[in-house]
């Protein structure tokens, strides 16, 4: 396995020239932020954090994180106002204001993607005022424990996570953050030790702040229904692995098991899926014998970590409404670019006009059930007793097509993401596999559909 891992490391580790370039650019941003603070009379200073600061960035990652640290006694409104004033002065017209827990600015600078993030310089990480206040403490904790050898091991962990499709804590992916990759590697001492341990993980696996595995009922109650618990060594009340979904957890465990059975570079560099042509997409759908319903609308302009929870909420609302009406959704997914799409794949897209309404068995009173449905304008037959001894009415189905059902669900804006409901109201469209040709002109959407139809664990491609 060692020769394999050496080859992988050669491909993912930045060269000395690349590291020097990243350091020079990052230091330049820090100096620029500090100079703007002085020019504007703002009491704050810049700190370089994240993977470039720690030397744990993969070769093709070009992200620089610079935090603007303010005194912790400063009112929140003043931090946001002054932080944005400095960040805008640094970024100039090219900067884009974004919003997570509070506003920050993103800019392109000498080939790098730079985030300028205001935060509090909090001495005690258990008394933070916003989630980003922890990051400087994460920086110190990891930096103090990393050796050159461990940095290489972290790169292998990140490359494995990325190759198996579970790298990234953003809500689009719901996987393992860079900080979590660093902690897991530090706790286990190497990438291979982590893989051997993770191959035996079960949902509910927990690690304390010292990295040791624990079985603690109180911990299980505090972090209920979280498949992996890794206590933040800078804040004992936080689970660093909270963003990891059960799907990502199970994918990683399966990948570790398969890697130990047959180590291969494909776990780090899987074969890429080729975009399908319109004809190939049509043939694939015909072979599946299913139909698609696509709810498409313009992106309301939200950052991904705000947009994707609302997309998922909308997706769940559609599935639940279809299920209540008797339709089976085989699979579904969401996609976003300049447009947003909720994709639903159905085994049935039309149902008969009659639906069955079951009442109580003979051992329970049935008078109310009978009176309620006898007067219904939807009654087609009943009451009668079925073979199981239950009262039955047959009623007229209100909506006989899945599309009508989805259209009705869309009108109930309470079940949708707040911003999404407004975007749909302004111009949402219902499409199917025959009318989605316009969307397929977007390369990103074509790739999304291609990946959907060819879905497979990356190392099995």
N, C-alpha and C positions, 0 to 999 in steps of 0.2 A: 504493500500500500504506500510505502514511503516514496518510491519513485513517482507514483501517480500524483501524490500530493505536491511533490516538488514541481512537477510539470504544471499543475493547476496554479500554484503560487506564482510561477513565472508569468503566467498569462494574466493574473488579476492584480499583482502587486505593482504599484507605480514605480517607474524608474527613478533614479536619483535626480535626473533632470526634471522629471514631472513633479517630484516632491519639492524641488527647489523653486519651480515656477509657482506652485500652489502656495508655498510659504511666502514668497515675495508678494504675490497678489493679496493674500490674506493680511499680511502685515501692512500693506498699503491701504487697505480698507480701514483697518484699525486706526492707523495714523490719521486718515481722512476724517473719521468720525470724531476723534479726539480734537482735531483742529476745528471742526465745525462747532463742537460743544463750546470751545473757548471763544470762537468768534461770536456766537449767539448768546454768550453769558449763561449757558446752561450747566448746572452742577451735575455732571454725569461723566462716566468714562466707559470706553469700549473694552470688551473682552471677547477674544476669539474662543469659540466653543465648537463642539461637534467632532466629526470623524477626522477632518483635516487637522484640527488642533491636536488630536490624539494620535495621528498617524495610522488610523484604521480605515482609510477610505479606499474603495476599490478603484482600479485604474480609470474606469470610464465615468466615475462619479465626479461631478464638477460643482459641488455645493459648498458654499462658504456660509457659516452662521456667525454673525457678529451681534452680540448682545450689548445693549446700551444700558448700563447699570445706574440706577437712581437711588438716592437715600430712601430707606424703607419708611421714613416718617412722612414722605411726600403723599398728598392726597391722590387717589387713583385718577381723577379727572386731569390733574396737572401732569401726572406721569404720561398719560396717553397724549395729551396736547403737546407737551415739550418733547416727548419721544418721537412723535411724528414730525415735529418741526425740524429736529436734527436729521431724521432719516430722509425727509424730503430734500433737505439742503444737500445731503450727500448724494442722493440718487439723481437729483435733477428731474428733468421732464420725462426721462425714460423709466423712472420708478413707478411701480404699481402698488397702490395701497391694498392690502389684504387684511382679512380679519379671522383670527382664531378665537382665543379667549378675549383678546383685545387687539387693536389694530397694529399692524407692522407694515414694513415696506420691502418689496422685492425688486431687485434690479439685476441687469446683466452688466458685468464688469470684467473686461479683459478675458472673455471666454468662460467666465464662471457665473453661476447662478447664486446671487447673494441675498440672504435675508438679513434685514436690519430690524432687530426685535427689542423694543423697550422692556425692561423688567426691573424689579426691585433687587437691590443688593442686600439680601436677607442673610443675617448671620446664622440663624437657627432654621434649618430647612423644614423643621416640623411646624414652623409658624409662617409659612409662605402666604403671600397675598394673592398670587395667581400661579397657575400650573407652571409657567415658564420660569418662575423664580428658582425652581429646583435645578435647572440646567447647569448653572455654574458650579453647583455642588456635585452634580454628576461628573462634570469635567474634572474636578479635583480628585474625586474618589477613584475614577478609572485611571487617570494620569499617574497617580501615585503607585498603582499596582501593575501597570503594564511594563513588560520588558520587551526588547526587540523580538525575542522568540514568541512571546505571547501576542504581539501585534500581528505576526505572520499567522498565528493560529486563529486570531479573530478574522483575518481576511479569508481564511478557508471557511470559517463558519458562515460569514456573510455570503460568500460565493455559493455555498451549498444551499443556504436559505433562498437566495435569489434564483438559483437554477431549478429548485423544486417548487417555486412559485409562492413562497410564504414570507418573503422579505418585505418588510414595511408595515408600520403600525397605522398608517393612514386608513380611514374607514372604508376606502375603496377596496383595500386588500385584507385588513383585519389580521395582520400577521405579526412578525417579530421585528421590533424596532432595532435600530443600530445599537442603542444602549443596552437592550436586552441581549443581543448577540454578544456584546462585550462582557456583560455580567456572567452569562452562561459559560463563556469560554474561560474567564478568570476563575469562576467557581470550580470548574472541572479540570483546569490545568492545561487542556489542549482540545483541539477539535475532535480527535479520535476518541478521547475519553468522554466527551459530550455525546457523540454519536452512540457509543456503547451504552451509556446511561439512558439516553432518550429512547432507545429501541425498546426499553421495558417500561416506559411511562404509561400510566393509566390516567384517564380524566380525573382531576382532583389532585394530581401531583403537586407537592408544595415544597419550596425551599425557603429557609429562613434568611435573614439579612447576612448571615455568615456563609451562605451558600450550601449549608447542610440540609439534606432532605429531612422533612419533619412530617409527623402524623399528628395533627392537632385539631381536635373537634372544634375548638373556638375559632381557629383560623378558617376552617371549612365553613363555619356559619357566617363569619365576617365577609368572606369572599365566595359566597354561595353561587353555584352554577358557573364558576370560572374554571375551565379545564386545566389551566396551569397557573400556579401562584409562585411568584418570585418576589419576595419582599425587598423593597428598595432599601439598600443599606444607608441611604441618607434620610429616609423617612419611613419608619416602621408601619405607618398606617396606609401605605400605598403598595399595590400590586403592580409591578412593572409590566407583567404579562397580561394585564387586564384587557388590552385591545385584541389579544389572540382569540379568534373564534374557534369553536370546536372543529370546524372543517380544517382550518390551518393547523391546529394542534395535531389532528389525526393524520393529515398529509405529511407533516414533518416526522411523526413517529414511524409511519409506513416507509418513508424515504430512508430513515436511519436503518430500519430492519432490512430493506432491500439492498442498501449500500453495503452493509456488513456481509450479506450473502454474496454479493458480486460487485466489488468496488469498480467504478468506471467513471470516466470523465463526463459521461452524459448526465450525471447527477448535478454537475456544475455548469455544463454547457449543453443543454438539451437541444435536440433538433427543432428548428423553428417551423411553425405552421405557415404554409404557403397560402396567400390570399386566394380564395376560390373565385372562379368566374361566375357570371350570372347563370350560365347553363349548368355548371357544377352544383351551385346552390339549389337550383330547381330540381336536379336529379336527386340530390341528397334528401330534400324534403319529400319528394315523391316516394323514395325508398322507405322513409320513416312512416309514411301514411298519416301524417299529422297536419295540423294547420297552425299558422301563426296569427296572433293578434298583437299589433304593435301600437302602443300609445306614444306618439311623438309630439314634442313641443320644444320651443326655444329654451336654451339654458337661461335661467333667471339671473345668472351672473354671480353665483355663490362660489366660495372656495370649496374644493372637493370634500373636506371634512364636515362641511355643513350641508352640501348638496347630497352626498351619497346616503346619509341616514334618511333624508326625506324621500329619495328615490326608493330606498328599500321599504320604507313605510308605505309608499304608494303601491309598490309591488305586492306587499302582503295584503293590502286592502283589496286589490284586484283578485288575488287568489282566494281570499276568504269569501268574497261575494260570489265568485264563480262556483266555489265548493258548496255554498248554501243553496245555489240554484240547481245543483246536480251535475256540474261540469267537472271533469278531472284535468288539472293542470299537470302535465308530465314534468315539465321543467320550465324555469323562468330565469331571467337575468335583467340587468340594467346596464345602460351605457350612457356616457356623456361626453360631449365635445362642445361645439357651438350649439348643437341640438342635444336633447335628452330623449332616450327611448326606454320604455319598459316593455320587454319582450315576454310574451306568454305563449307557450306551446301546448296545444290541447289535443287530446285524443278524440273528443267529440266537440263539434262546433254547432250542432243543432240537436234539439231534443223535441220529443213529441209534445203536442198541446196538452196532454193529460199528465197530471202528477198525482202521486198518492199521498194522502195525509192519514197517518196512523193514529188511532186513538187508544184508550186504555183497554186492558184485557178485561174479561168478564168478572174478575174478582174486584174490580174497582168501579165506582159509579161512573156512568158515561153520559148522564143527562146534559151536562153543560157542553160537552164536546159535540153532541148531536145538535143541540139548539144553535150553537155557534155556526155550524156548517150547513144546517138545513136552510138557513136564510141567506146563505152566501150566493151571490150572482155567479161565482166561479164553479158552483157545484155541477158536475157532469153525471155522477152516480154516487149512490150511497144514501144512508149508511148500510153497510153489510158487514159480516164477520168473516175474517180470513181463516186460513188453515191453522194459524197459530192462536186463534181465539180472540183476536183483537178487532175492535171496531175500525172500519175503514171508510173514508170518503175519497172519491176521485174528483179532483178539481182541475179547472182550466189553468194551464201554466201562463203566467203573465208575459214572460219573455222566452221565446223558443230558440233564439240564437245567442251564442256566446257574445257576439259583438254588442247586441242590445243590452246584455247584462253588464258588460264593461262600461258601456255608455252611461248606464244608470249609476254605476259605482262612481264614475268620474263626477257626476252631478252632486254627489254627496261629499262636499269639500272637507267636511269634518274628519274624514278618514284619510285624507291625503296630507302630505307635507305642506306646511303653510304657504311657502313661496311657490311650490309646485302647483298648488291649486290655482293661484293667480296666473301663472304662466300658461296653464292649460286653458283657463277661461279666455285668455287673450289670443290663443291660436293653436290649441291642441288638435291633433288629428288622429283618427283611428285608421290604421293601415293593416294590410295582410301581406302574405308572401307574394301575391301578385301585384300589389300596388306599392311595394317598398323600393322600387327601382331608383327613385330619386335619392333616397337615403344611401343606396349602394354606391352612388358616385363619390361619397365621402370615403376615402381610403380607410380611415379609422373605423367607420361602421362596418365596412366590408370585412375588415380583419376581425372585428367583434363577432360577426355572424359566422365567419369561417372557423374561428376558435370554438364557438358554441357548437357547431355541427360536428366538429372533429375532437370534441373534448376528451382529454386523456391525461393521466398523470404525466408530467413532462418527461420523465426518464423512461417512459414506455413508448414514446413516439417513434 
